[in-house]
Amino acid sequence: MTSFSALPWSERLVHRDGVRLSCRDWGSPAGSGDEKAAGDPRTPGGPIDVLLLHGLAGHAGEWDDTARLLRDSGFRVVALDQRGHGLSERQPADGDVSRAAYVADAVAVIDRLGLDRPVLVGQSLGGSTALLTAAAHPGLLRALVLVEAGPGGTDPGVQEQIASWLRAWPVPFPTRAAAVAYLGGGTDAVGEGWARGLEERADGLWPRFDPEVMVRSLDDSTRRSFWDEWAAVRCPVLAVLGRGGHGGIIGGAEYAEMARRLPALRGTSLPGTGHDVHLERPGLLHRLVVDFLEGDVR
């Protein structure tokens, strides 16, 4: 196993209301002079901060390729293991996995790690967190990037589908190769991304989440949509949609309504990709984000 000291990122812990949140802090580009500690003021004109939020049953390590590229392009980058996921609190002490709890966690990380008006990038469930954070805290963010995420609600039947899928995982996986093959569904890049989040134990590789917690995390999304919150977003927004592959979840009708309600929305779809765009095409996603920030935000 790789030691923390050999990794290109450092772990940063944030505690909020008794819940431990683990972050991968990739820092700023070498030589930028802006390797600031938590709580330090921003250096005017320094690197733009980026906070990355993974999807349901995911982990901060899914963003490793994208995070490295963004840091090397001049950004200060942090990826959060959201509550119930990865190295963060697996069973939140308060039992709260509401959308509001996820948003409060993101705000706490921004505050405690001294992120100055960051760009919030979220995929799937992380995109929902990002959207609701932007709506609830105008002025907190510089920009918003939604990867396979939107304000539409989720069919209640999706919870049972996800529960069945998670419970069907043949854990423990005996080898990393077996995990990659199963989780990737034929796409090695996706399988590798999911497998990076597994915990190595004596008897094999196990998920770092509880299926029941994952299912409850969708409760709010099955009860209602978030179109009012979408209309409240004031920062620039980029939406990246998968088209093909394992299948994107944002349909044409939902995107058209997103654009109608937020005319300044910048969006793009990537043919041949699915829901895990960030794993399938990290280089292309990186370029889309950089072009968006340089063209619409700076």
Secondary structure, DSSP 8 states (H G I E B T S, - for coil): ---GGGSSSEEEEEEETTEEEEEEEEES-TTSS----TT----TT---EEEEE--TT--GGGGHHHHHHHHHTT-EEEEEE-TTSTTS-SS-TT---SHHHHHHHHHHHHHHTT--S-EEEEETHHHHHHHHHHHHSTTS-SEEEEES--S----THHHHHHHHHHHTS--SBSSHHHHHHHHHTT-HHHHHHHHTT-EEETTEEE-SS-HHHHHHTTHHHHH---HHHHHH--S-EEEEEEESTT--S--HHHHHHHHHH-TT-EEEEEET--TTHHHH-HHHHHHHHHHHIIIII-
